[in-house]
Structures are given as C-alpha cells and as structure tokens.
Amino acid sequence: MKNKELILRPLNDTDIVLLTLWLNKDYILKWYHETDEWLAEINDRHGTYTWIHHFIVMDGKTPIGFCQYYDCYDANDMEDWYNITVPGDTFSIDYLIGNEAYLGKGYGKAIIRLLSDTIQAVERAMRIIVRPETENHASNHVLMANGYVYDEQQKYYCKSLN
C-alpha cells in the first residue's frame, strides 16, 4: 500500500455516475446484488435516507471506493438480522473498493479502520456490527484484521468501541 492517507469525503451528486459504474462491476455485483436499490437509497440521501452517512474513499485526489455507516436503530425496519432497541448505540457499515488498481493491496483494511474510527469519534457508538456474506472471504478477513469478532450465535461480526 502506498504511504498516502485515505480520507472519507461525503458523497455528492457528481459521484453517482462513478458509483453506478462501480456497483455494476462483476466482482462488486457478486456481493451488492441490487444496484437499483443501492442507487435509490443514495439518490434519496437528503430525504428518506438522511440517517445513512455516505462517503467516497479518496487516496489523494483519486476516488477508490465507497462506504457508508448508519445507526442500526434507524434501519430496524429494513434489516432482519438484528433488532436494536437503543438509538446511538449500535452502528453498521457497508464498503467497497471500486478502483481495481487498489484491490489486494491492504486498502480494504485501511478503509475499515478509517470508517470504524470515524464512527467512534463522531457518533460515540458502543459497537459496530456487520454481516458480510460468509463466502466473502476478503471482507471477513479485513474485518477480523480490524478487531471485529464473529459472533456465532448472532451470525455477524462485532467490534466493541468502548
């Protein structure tokens, strides 16, 4: 990995064309499936989905990926893999590397670290939970490399932030 520091830049309307391109790449479609649903949420980020925080991952001036985080309490009606009863306590994340030149070079680990640190600093959350597909070995690996632990009972990864 280059010695540059990644930053999370808030997603803006001009990023949607690039994000659409990324979401339609075969290696991303394998895990993200419903491109139209992702884009509908992103396009309504100032309305229905204001509670989701969307970012473009930047390496200097180069956009390399997309990530988002949200309070699980706000997404209870949309998700069936958890039930959170306290707002501001438990967050979840989604992430991808859309620029193939950045795959397999440690950037996924750096993105998860930056996103986790951002949630801890900005939201003062107690924990982050995430449930990538079991077969997504790369995603599972970067989570574990960042201190996430797989909960066998709950069937998701969890990182305590306190």
URRAUR-V751284 format. One record per residue. SS is DSSP state (@ for helix, = for strand, . for the rest). PSI is psi in radians with two decimals (999 if undefined). OMEGA is omega in whole degrees, -180 to 180 (* if undefined). Layout:
BEGIN
ss	psi	omega
SS	PSI	OMEGA
SS	PSI	OMEGA
END
This chain:
BEGIN
ss	psi	omega
.	2.42	177
.	2.85	-176
.	0.50	179
.	2.69	177
.	2.24	177
=	2.62	173
=	2.70	174
=	2.03	179
=	2.30	178
=	2.38	179
.	2.43	175
.	3.02	-175
@	-0.59	-178
@	-0.25	179
@	-0.24	-172
@	-0.61	178
@	-0.83	179
@	-0.77	180
@	-0.68	177
@	-0.76	177
@	-0.82	180
@	-0.83	-177
@	-0.36	-179
.	0.08	176
.	2.44	-175
@	-0.77	-176
@	-0.31	175
@	-0.74	177
@	-0.54	180
@	-0.58	-177
@	-0.50	-175
@	-0.26	173
.	-1.42	-170
.	1.43	-179
@	-0.76	-178
@	-0.67	179
@	-0.74	177
@	-0.80	-178
@	-0.60	177
@	-0.77	177
@	-0.80	-178
@	-0.72	179
@	-0.39	179
.	0.48	-177
.	-0.29	177
.	0.00	-179
.	-1.87	-176
.	-0.61	-172
.	0.60	179
.	-0.34	-178
.	-0.13	175
=	2.29	-179
=	1.94	-176
=	2.42	-178
=	2.64	166
=	2.28	178
=	2.19	-177
=	2.37	168
=	1.69	-172
.	-2.09	179
.	0.10	-177
=	2.09	174
=	2.22	-177
=	-0.29	-177
=	-3.09	-178
=	2.53	171
=	2.84	178
=	2.76	172
=	2.77	-179
=	2.71	174
=	2.14	-178
@	-0.51	178
@	-0.71	-179
@	-0.34	-176
@	0.16	-178
.	-0.70	-177
.	-0.32	-176
.	-0.31	-175
.	2.56	179
.	0.15	-177
.	0.07	174
.	2.89	173
.	1.87	-177
.	2.26	-175
.	-0.12	-178
.	2.12	177
.	2.62	175
.	0.07	-174
.	-0.81	-172
=	2.23	-179
=	2.83	174
=	2.88	-175
=	2.76	169
=	2.62	-174
=	2.68	175
=	2.70	171
=	1.99	-177
.	-0.38	-180
.	1.88	-174
@	-0.47	180
@	-0.26	-177
@	0.04	180
.	2.50	174
.	0.39	-177
.	0.25	177
.	0.01	-179
@	-0.59	177
@	-0.78	178
@	-0.76	-180
@	-0.66	179
@	-0.80	-180
@	-0.72	178
@	-0.84	-179
@	-0.77	180
@	-0.76	179
@	-0.77	179
@	-0.66	179
@	-0.80	180
@	-0.76	-180
@	-0.75	-177
@	-0.75	-173
@	-0.73	-171
@	-0.30	-176
.	0.66	-179
.	2.78	177
.	-0.57	-178
=	2.83	175
=	2.32	176
=	2.58	-180
=	2.51	-177
.	1.39	173
.	2.82	178
.	2.51	-178
.	-0.65	-177
.	-0.16	-180
.	1.30	-174
@	-0.65	-180
@	-0.79	-180
@	-0.78	179
@	-0.70	-179
@	-0.80	-179
@	-0.52	175
@	-0.87	-180
@	-0.63	179
@	-0.31	179
.	0.29	175
.	0.16	175
.	2.47	-178
=	2.35	179
=	2.20	178
=	1.89	-177
.	-0.65	-179
.	-0.82	-176
.	-0.35	-180
.	0.69	172
=	2.90	176
=	2.53	-179
=	2.45	173
=	2.13	177
=	2.36	-177
.	0.03	-177
.	999	*
END
